Amino acid sequence: MTLEWGYKRAFLRCALLFVVGTTLQLAVGDIDTSLLRYPWGLILAVNYLYLLVVAYAMRDKWRWLRQLGDDKACISSLASFGVMVIIFGLTRQDPLREGWVGAMGFSRMTASWPFNLLLLYFMTTLGVRVVAEIHHLRRYRAAAVMTHLGVFVLLVAGTFGSGDTVRCMVTTHVGEPVNVGRDDAGHEVMLPFALTLDDFSMEEYPAKLYLLDTRREKSSREFLSVEAEGAEAVIDGWRIRADHTLDMAGHVPGESAWRAMNHIGAAPAVYVSAENVATGEQFRGWVSCGSHIFEPSYLMLADGMAVAMPRREAKSYLSRVNIMEEGGVRRDVDIEVNHPARVGSWRIYQVSYDIAKGRWSDTSVLECVRDPWYGAAHVALWLLLASGVVMFVTAGGRRVARAYDGDKGTDGAGDMNGADGVVSHKAAAARRRGRGKEVKR
């Protein structure tokens, strides 16, 4: 299947935009997103929307304006921008990366000229299409209009609001209020509120026992998950059994036995019996991953093999934080991964903790993000969700009202030809009459 010349020309425009963006990237470097800070970002967004309406209104005077919202421009711009997004996802984002990847801006994609030019082109073609659909709302499918509008609002909010986004990391310690964070460049960011960590708690997965080859420093792929006492498994010819488990334990220096201990720094410990399936040789002893207070313990076996327990993996962790807002208002919140706290236009996310101390950590790392355009993005996401519901209820999204019939298969979603952006009755009838006359001749 060969592409029509119209599609070739549309993709050629995208290729030229990529070449222009690459040239600008090599000549002037990254785009400075600080130029989009309030109020300039809002001013540019309003003027951009106004220009889209003007472009749609003037489409009959200039052919290139009509081509901005046709199927060829929309499909080519979407495909080209999709390629850039794929490169974005496959390339590690590192501002310090050198080489041709760094020179092209692929390691700093959101600030690169090729990415942003293709994004602006795709957003413009989609915006003109949205204006046309809103102008002739009765001729389009409701689900399609809602989907296009939602994606367009999301792109506008993300593009023109990028300069207003503030992101910083805040390291909190138990009982110590802090109102200063640091951004990616290491600059201090003053927060309009203070955070005090009251408590940090963690839920961990069950302990896992691996077979460790101490001579090659290599562990087995298989493991025994100690979910209860008596659990056992055969790993590389050894039958490993958990005879006794302690969730919180410690040991006296110089002794190998672990004892139950309800104290800071206590670590999980398992009394293990190991039997060689081939020879019947048996070994018993305590195995523990240790903590920031206690050293780990291993059960040494024959031929340099040992039973080891790595640090237990975190299942979930939570920070109980006291937030003091401006005016002295205080409130307590629980912050978990994917469950941020909200303070005005700020959102506070749980990011990390003191990994060395694990569940005994008295430190919590929080990320504070301020995005004034979040409300617009939120509305766009709800529009996309509503469009999915409409598609499901109406079996694909029937039109809001019955459209003009015209030619079969023409429902107003095609190229924007003519004054109304759709094929009119008169044009369709003229084509039919023309075909009839040709047949008679």
C-alpha positions as CSV (number, residue, x, y, z in Angstrom):
1,M,0.0,0.0,0.0
2,T,1.4,3.4,-1.0
3,L,0.7,6.6,0.7
4,E,-1.0,9.4,-1.2
5,W,1.0,12.5,-2.0
6,G,-1.1,14.4,0.5
7,Y,0.1,12.2,3.3
8,K,3.7,12.3,2.0
9,R,3.6,16.0,2.1
10,A,2.1,16.0,5.6
11,F,4.9,13.7,6.9
12,L,7.4,15.9,5.0
13,R,6.3,18.9,7.0
14,C,6.9,16.9,10.3
15,A,10.3,15.9,9.0
16,L,11.2,19.6,8.2
17,L,10.1,20.6,11.7
18,F,12.4,17.9,13.2
19,V,15.3,19.2,11.1
20,V,14.6,22.8,12.2
21,G,14.3,21.7,15.8
22,T,17.6,19.8,15.6
23,T,19.3,22.8,14.0
24,L,18.1,25.1,16.8
25,Q,19.1,22.5,19.4
26,L,22.6,22.4,18.1
27,A,22.8,26.2,17.7
28,V,21.2,27.6,20.8
29,G,20.8,24.7,23.2
30,D,17.9,23.8,25.4
31,I,14.6,25.8,25.7
32,D,14.4,27.9,28.9
33,T,11.1,26.9,30.4
34,S,11.3,29.7,32.9
35,L,10.0,32.0,30.1
36,L,6.6,30.4,30.7
37,R,6.3,31.4,34.3
38,Y,3.3,33.3,35.5
39,P,1.9,35.6,34.1
40,W,3.7,35.0,30.8
41,G,2.6,31.4,30.5
42,L,-1.1,32.4,31.0
43,I,-0.7,35.3,28.5
44,L,0.8,33.0,25.9
45,A,-1.9,30.4,26.4
46,V,-4.7,32.9,25.9
47,N,-3.1,34.3,22.8
48,Y,-2.5,30.8,21.4
49,L,-6.1,29.9,21.9
50,Y,-7.2,33.1,20.2
51,L,-4.9,32.4,17.2
52,L,-6.4,28.9,16.8
53,V,-9.9,30.5,16.6
54,V,-8.6,33.0,14.1
55,A,-6.9,30.3,12.0
56,Y,-10.1,28.4,11.8
57,A,-12.1,31.5,10.9
58,M,-9.7,32.4,8.1
59,R,-9.3,28.9,6.7
60,D,-11.1,29.8,3.5
61,K,-8.6,32.5,2.5
62,W,-5.4,30.4,2.9
63,R,-5.1,26.8,1.9
64,W,-2.4,26.1,4.5
65,L,-4.8,27.1,7.2
66,R,-7.3,24.6,5.9
67,Q,-4.6,21.9,6.0
68,L,-3.9,22.5,9.6
69,G,-7.0,20.6,10.8
70,D,-7.4,18.0,8.1
71,D,-6.9,14.3,8.6
72,K,-3.5,14.2,7.0
73,A,-2.1,16.9,9.3
74,C,-3.6,15.3,12.4
75,I,-2.4,11.8,11.6
76,S,1.1,12.8,10.5
77,S,1.6,15.0,13.5
78,L,0.3,12.4,15.9
79,A,2.6,9.7,14.4
80,S,5.6,12.0,14.5
81,F,5.1,13.1,18.0
82,G,4.4,9.5,19.0
83,V,7.9,8.6,17.7
84,M,9.4,11.3,19.9
85,V,7.5,10.0,22.9
86,I,8.9,6.5,22.3
87,I,12.4,7.9,22.1
88,F,11.7,9.8,25.3
89,G,10.7,6.6,27.0
90,L,13.6,4.6,25.8
91,T,16.3,7.2,26.5
92,R,17.7,7.8,30.0
93,Q,17.0,11.4,31.0
94,D,20.4,12.8,32.2
95,P,21.1,16.5,31.8
96,L,24.9,15.8,32.0
97,R,24.9,13.1,29.3
98,E,27.3,13.9,26.4
99,G,27.7,12.5,22.9
100,W,25.3,12.7,20.0
101,V,22.3,11.8,22.3
102,G,23.0,14.7,24.6
103,A,23.7,17.1,21.6
104,M,20.4,16.2,20.0
105,G,18.6,16.9,23.3
106,F,17.3,13.4,23.6
107,S,18.6,13.1,27.2
108,R,16.7,16.3,28.1
109,M,13.7,15.7,25.9
110,T,11.2,18.1,27.6
111,A,13.6,21.0,27.0
112,S,14.7,20.0,23.5
113,W,13.6,21.9,20.4
114,P,12.7,18.9,18.2
115,F,10.3,17.5,20.9
116,N,8.7,20.8,21.6
117,L,8.2,21.9,18.0
118,L,6.5,18.6,17.1
119,L,4.5,18.8,20.3
120,L,3.4,22.4,19.3
121,Y,2.5,21.2,15.8
122,F,0.5,18.3,17.0
123,M,-1.3,20.5,19.6
124,T,-2.1,23.0,16.9
125,T,-3.6,20.5,14.5
126,L,-5.6,19.0,17.3
127,G,-6.7,22.5,18.5
128,V,-8.0,23.5,15.1
129,R,-9.9,20.2,14.8
130,V,-11.4,20.8,18.3
131,V,-12.5,24.3,17.3
132,A,-14.1,22.8,14.2
133,E,-15.9,20.2,16.2
134,I,-17.2,22.7,18.7
135,H,-18.4,25.0,15.9
136,H,-20.3,22.1,14.3
137,L,-21.0,20.1,17.4
138,R,-24.2,18.5,16.0
139,R,-22.3,16.9,13.2
140,Y,-19.7,15.0,15.3
141,R,-19.8,12.1,17.7
142,A,-20.0,13.2,21.3
143,A,-17.3,10.8,22.4
144,A,-14.9,12.0,19.8
145,V,-15.4,15.6,20.7
146,M,-14.9,14.9,24.4
147,T,-11.7,12.9,23.7
148,H,-10.2,15.5,21.5
149,L,-11.0,18.3,23.8
150,G,-9.7,16.4,26.9
151,V,-6.4,15.6,25.2
152,F,-6.1,19.2,23.9
153,V,-6.7,20.7,27.3
154,L,-4.2,18.3,28.9
155,L,-1.5,19.3,26.3
156,V,-2.1,23.0,26.8
157,A,-2.0,22.8,30.5
158,G,1.2,20.7,30.4
159,T,2.9,23.0,27.9
160,F,2.1,26.5,29.1
161,G,2.1,25.5,32.7
162,S,5.5,23.9,32.7
163,G,7.2,27.1,33.7
164,D,5.0,27.4,36.8
165,T,5.7,23.9,38.1
166,V,7.9,23.8,41.2
167,R,9.4,20.6,42.4
168,C,11.6,20.1,45.4
169,M,12.8,17.4,47.8
170,V,12.3,17.8,51.6
171,T,14.2,15.6,54.1
172,T,12.3,15.5,57.4
173,H,13.4,14.2,60.7
174,V,11.2,13.2,63.6
175,G,10.3,16.2,65.7
176,E,12.2,18.7,63.6
177,P,10.0,21.2,61.5
178,V,11.4,22.1,58.1
179,N,10.1,24.6,55.5
180,V,13.0,24.5,53.0
181,G,13.4,22.1,50.1
182,R,15.9,21.7,47.3
183,D,15.2,21.4,43.6
184,D,17.1,19.3,41.0
185,A,19.7,21.9,40.6
186,G,20.4,22.0,44.4
187,H,18.8,25.5,44.9
188,E,16.8,26.1,48.0
189,V,13.0,26.5,47.7
190,M,11.1,28.2,50.5
191,L,7.8,26.5,51.2
192,P,4.7,28.4,52.4
193,F,4.2,25.8,55.1
194,A,6.3,23.8,57.6
195,L,6.5,20.0,57.8
196,T,7.2,18.0,61.0
197,L,7.6,14.2,60.9
198,D,5.8,12.7,63.8
199,D,6.3,9.0,62.9
200,F,7.4,6.7,60.2
201,S,6.0,3.2,59.7
202,M,6.6,0.4,57.2
203,E,5.1,-2.9,56.2
204,E,7.5,-5.4,54.8
205,Y,7.2,-8.6,52.8
206,P,8.0,-11.9,54.4
207,A,11.7,-12.8,54.8
208,K,13.3,-14.7,52.0
209,L,16.1,-17.3,52.3
210,Y,18.6,-17.8,49.4
211,L,21.4,-20.3,48.9
212,L,24.6,-18.4,48.6
213,D,27.8,-19.6,46.9
214,T,30.5,-17.7,49.0
215,R,33.3,-18.7,46.6
216,R,31.7,-17.2,43.5
217,E,29.7,-14.7,45.4
218,K,26.5,-15.8,43.6
219,S,23.1,-16.4,45.1
220,S,20.5,-18.9,43.8
221,R,17.6,-17.8,41.7
222,E,15.1,-19.7,43.8
223,F,14.3,-18.8,47.3
224,L,12.2,-19.8,50.3
225,S,9.6,-17.3,51.4
226,V,9.2,-17.6,55.2
227,E,5.5,-16.8,55.5
228,A,5.1,-19.2,58.5
229,E,7.1,-21.6,60.6
230,G,7.6,-25.0,58.9
231,A,7.9,-23.5,55.4
232,E,10.4,-25.5,53.3
233,A,11.8,-25.7,49.8
234,V,14.4,-27.6,47.9
235,I,17.0,-25.1,46.4
236,D,20.0,-26.4,44.3
237,G,20.0,-29.8,46.0
238,W,19.5,-28.5,49.6
239,R,16.2,-28.9,51.5
240,I,15.8,-25.6,53.4
241,R,13.3,-25.5,56.3
242,A,12.3,-22.6,58.6
243,D,11.9,-24.2,62.0
244,H,11.4,-21.1,64.1
245,T,10.9,-17.4,63.1
246,L,11.2,-14.2,65.0
247,D,9.9,-11.0,63.5
248,M,11.9,-8.8,65.9
249,A,15.1,-10.2,67.3
250,G,18.6,-9.4,68.4
251,H,21.6,-11.2,69.8
252,V,24.3,-10.5,72.4
253,P,27.8,-9.8,70.9
254,G,29.8,-13.0,70.8
255,E,26.7,-15.3,70.7
256,S,25.1,-16.8,67.6
257,A,21.7,-17.4,69.0
258,W,19.0,-14.7,68.3
259,R,16.4,-13.8,70.9
260,A,13.1,-12.0,70.7
261,M,13.6,-8.2,71.3
262,N,11.2,-5.4,71.1
263,H,13.7,-2.6,70.6
264,I,14.9,-0.1,68.0
265,G,17.1,-2.0,65.5
266,A,15.5,-5.4,66.0
267,A,15.8,-7.6,62.9
268,P,13.9,-10.6,61.6
269,A,15.6,-14.0,62.4
270,V,14.9,-17.6,61.3
271,Y,16.2,-20.8,62.8
272,V,17.0,-22.9,59.7
273,S,17.7,-26.5,59.1
274,A,19.4,-27.5,55.9
275,E,19.8,-31.0,54.5
276,N,21.7,-32.1,51.4
277,V,19.3,-34.2,49.4
278,A,22.0,-36.3,47.9
279,T,24.2,-37.0,50.9
280,G,21.8,-36.5,53.8
281,E,24.3,-34.0,55.5
282,Q,22.4,-31.6,57.8
283,F,23.2,-28.2,59.3
284,R,21.2,-26.0,61.7
285,G,21.5,-22.4,62.8
286,W,20.2,-18.9,62.9
287,V,19.9,-16.7,59.8
288,S,19.2,-13.0,59.8
289,C,19.5,-10.0,57.5
290,G,20.7,-7.9,60.5
291,S,20.0,-4.1,60.8
292,H,21.9,-0.9,61.4
293,I,22.6,-2.2,64.9
294,F,23.1,-6.0,64.5
295,E,25.4,-7.8,62.0
296,P,23.7,-10.3,59.6
297,S,24.0,-14.0,60.4
298,Y,24.5,-16.9,57.9
299,L,24.2,-20.6,58.1
300,M,27.4,-22.0,56.6
301,L,27.0,-25.3,54.7
302,A,29.5,-27.7,53.0
303,D,31.5,-26.7,49.8
304,G,31.4,-23.0,50.5
305,M,27.6,-22.8,50.4
306,A,25.5,-20.8,52.9
307,V,21.9,-19.9,53.7
308,A,21.5,-16.1,53.6
309,M,18.6,-13.6,54.1
310,P,18.7,-10.3,52.3
311,R,17.0,-7.2,53.7
312,R,13.2,-7.6,53.7
313,E,11.5,-5.6,50.9
314,A,9.2,-2.8,51.7
315,K,5.6,-3.5,50.9
316,S,4.3,0.0,51.9
317,Y,5.5,2.8,54.1
318,L,3.8,5.8,55.6
319,S,4.8,9.1,57.1
320,R,2.6,10.8,59.7
321,V,3.3,14.5,59.2
322,N,2.2,17.6,61.0
323,I,1.6,20.5,58.5
324,M,1.7,24.1,59.8
325,E,0.2,26.4,57.2
326,E,0.5,30.2,57.0
327,G,-1.6,31.7,59.8
328,G,-0.6,29.1,62.3
329,V,-3.2,26.5,61.2
330,R,-2.0,22.9,62.0
331,R,-3.2,19.6,60.8
332,D,-2.0,16.0,60.8
333,V,-1.9,14.0,57.6
334,D,-0.7,10.5,56.6
335,I,1.4,10.5,53.4
336,E,1.8,7.2,51.5
337,V,3.2,6.3,48.1
338,N,0.5,7.3,45.5
339,H,-1.5,8.9,48.3
340,P,-0.2,12.5,48.6
341,A,-1.3,15.2,50.9
342,R,-2.6,18.5,49.6
343,V,-1.8,22.0,50.8
344,G,-3.4,24.6,48.5
345,S,-1.8,24.2,45.1
346,W,0.9,22.1,46.6
347,R,1.0,18.3,46.7
348,I,3.3,16.3,49.0
349,Y,4.4,12.9,48.0
350,Q,6.2,10.1,49.9
351,V,9.4,9.3,48.1
352,S,12.0,7.6,50.3
353,Y,13.4,7.0,53.8
354,D,16.6,6.0,55.5
355,I,17.2,2.7,53.8
356,A,20.0,1.7,56.1
357,K,17.6,1.8,59.1
358,G,14.6,0.4,57.2
359,R,11.5,0.2,59.3
360,W,13.3,2.0,62.1
361,S,14.0,5.0,60.0
362,D,13.5,8.4,61.7
363,T,13.9,10.2,58.4
364,S,11.4,10.6,55.6
365,V,12.1,12.1,52.2
366,L,9.1,13.9,50.7
367,E,8.6,15.6,47.4
368,C,6.7,18.8,47.2
369,V,5.1,19.7,43.9
370,R,3.3,22.9,43.0
371,D,1.3,23.0,39.7
372,P,-1.2,25.8,39.4
373,W,-2.5,24.2,36.1
374,Y,-3.4,21.0,37.9
375,G,-7.1,22.0,37.9
376,A,-7.2,22.2,34.1
377,A,-5.4,18.9,33.8
378,H,-7.9,17.4,36.3
379,V,-10.8,18.6,34.2
380,A,-9.2,17.1,31.1
381,L,-8.8,13.7,32.7
382,W,-12.4,13.7,33.7
383,L,-13.4,14.5,30.1
384,L,-11.4,11.5,28.9
385,L,-13.1,9.3,31.5
386,A,-16.5,10.6,30.5
387,S,-15.8,10.0,26.8
388,G,-15.0,6.4,27.6
389,V,-18.4,6.1,29.4
390,V,-20.2,7.7,26.4
391,M,-18.4,5.2,24.0
392,F,-19.5,2.3,26.2
393,V,-23.1,3.5,26.6
394,T,-23.7,4.5,23.0
395,A,-21.7,1.6,21.4
396,G,-19.0,3.7,20.0
397,G,-20.3,7.2,20.6
398,R,-23.3,8.1,18.4
399,R,-23.5,11.6,17.1
400,V,-25.2,14.2,19.4
401,A,-27.8,14.7,16.7
402,R,-28.4,13.3,13.2
403,A,-25.9,14.7,10.8
404,Y,-26.4,15.6,7.3
405,D,-26.3,12.5,5.1
406,G,-24.3,13.8,2.2
407,D,-22.3,11.0,0.6
408,K,-22.3,7.7,2.3
409,G,-19.5,7.5,4.9
410,T,-19.3,11.3,5.2
411,D,-20.2,12.2,8.8
412,G,-18.3,15.4,9.3
413,A,-15.1,13.8,10.7
414,G,-13.1,14.0,7.5
415,D,-11.0,16.8,5.9
416,M,-12.1,20.3,6.6
417,N,-13.1,21.3,3.1
418,G,-15.5,24.1,2.3
419,A,-16.8,26.9,4.5
420,D,-18.3,24.6,7.2
421,G,-15.4,22.1,7.3
422,V,-17.6,19.2,6.0
423,V,-18.8,18.1,2.5
424,S,-22.0,19.9,1.8
425,H,-25.2,18.6,0.1
426,K,-24.6,20.8,-2.9
427,A,-21.0,19.6,-3.4
428,A,-22.0,16.0,-3.1
429,A,-24.9,16.4,-5.5
430,A,-22.7,18.2,-8.0
431,R,-20.2,15.3,-7.9
432,R,-23.0,12.8,-8.5
433,R,-24.3,14.9,-11.5
434,G,-20.8,15.1,-12.9
435,R,-20.3,11.4,-12.7
436,G,-23.7,10.9,-14.4
437,K,-22.8,13.2,-17.3
438,E,-19.5,11.4,-17.9
439,V,-21.3,8.1,-18.1
440,K,-23.7,9.4,-20.7
441,R,-20.8,10.7,-22.9
